[in-house]
């Protein structure tokens, strides 16, 4: 047995790792909306520590739905409506124009912004104001991006959300360092949540976004832990013989579905977090694993090889009745329902490669969303527009994002090690 | 828990150093060195590892046995070529001596989903355990643990690496 190092980072320490995920856009939609994001600067001319408009541009472009007018092409940098010459923007093909400005008082930044329809020469969003500290300037930029995205597309933006993921660095002596990380949805501002010399896997957000559950081998055996993100406080919630894995929060946040093999075989159980009451859900000699709750909390979808090969099934918790959901191909695993509950994303094997697929639940139609080799761990953004997954790229584990219509994709490669098992947060509100 | 591990390690090191110090013979220097070596090791290991080391010295005379059993993709059934090796381990483990426990560590290749692989790794380790038990090994000395795809033996995303990673390691 090896000696085990575990390190829990408290938020108070604000431990920021140097390694950041950087973005590499590989595919966007054919006819993106052209938007000009005019530099948003301080009225007193002092430089801002974060380039808000550049963050907004990057967010909107990453969605694949927007094409941002390069700053160098802009003929002027208007800060107010009376400084806008719409003709100048029409010449550039601009459809929407975002302007804004920043004031600062005693460390509080006040950002105001407005959105204009260039063709209609009218304001389509009245002046908005967001305030925050210097450390919140990135969040302010994400918040602005969300408003712009929603105003133009009608879909709620998910830029002001976060991801958790596992980063693994293998050392020359054969040992590994496993880190559970949290970052903004664009990969910026990574924060260490847990570090261990033993495996960490299967991180998931609680429905309110305040806690995470994950599996850690720090006791030399797998165990499920729940960690409070604000305080760093954590609790080991399972300690059974055999597998302790695949935690999944119930929609009300009171229970975890977990996989235990304490009775000799991997089965799905629900665990009430308040009193640790355990209820067995599945009962089959095959592998039953990877539970995920339906949005009404009445059912659980899961992976089982009870038909010989792994497929996705759904169990009704009240009756125990099990129904098979996937029929195409001989390997479908780790299903997750989209936020609207109409479709399911999963890992699908096709001719030896593993890809992320989406299945419409009413028709059973299956579409491949990715086309690389070893794609896994899909997690859908809370607005249902994109999903994040892990794959291998240039010999390393990387995170990647693809839109649910497969039209847009980008990579979030790590500067160090392999990154994997991303989980997209819920909305924080 | 970790501080306990340290305490245990230091305590054992202290006891060994103490015993060595009491051995007033002309080999005392050697004994001291040996104790110091062990103390270093103990600083970074746990109590169970101590048993491993003591036993390993007993086995120096015994023929070294390969300790890895390989499997096919998404398979947890033993392959015929593993039989001879498993029988040799069973032979050794039928009369294991005191305090011997064996960890059967199940692993998979990187393909497919991680938690499914965690379950598959356990199936593989269970298959090895069940075979050994059928050969008369006491179930009580066999501990099964799955690492799924988290601890690959070989790096790389190709058939050769995958074949090396679909395995159960028999760890004395």
Interface residues (C-beta under 8 A of the other chain):
Chain A: X1 X2 X3 X4 X5 X6 X170 X176 X199 X201 X202 X217 X219 X221 X222 X242 X243 X245 X246 X259 X261 X266 X287 X289 X290 X303 X305 X309 X310 X331 X333 X334 X347 X349 X354 X373 X374 X376 X377 X392 X395 X421
Chain B: X1 X2 X5 X44 X45 X46 X48 X49 X52 X74 X110 X111 X112 X113 X114 X115 X116 X118 X119 X120 X122 X123 X144 X145 X146 X147 X148 X150 X151 X155 X157
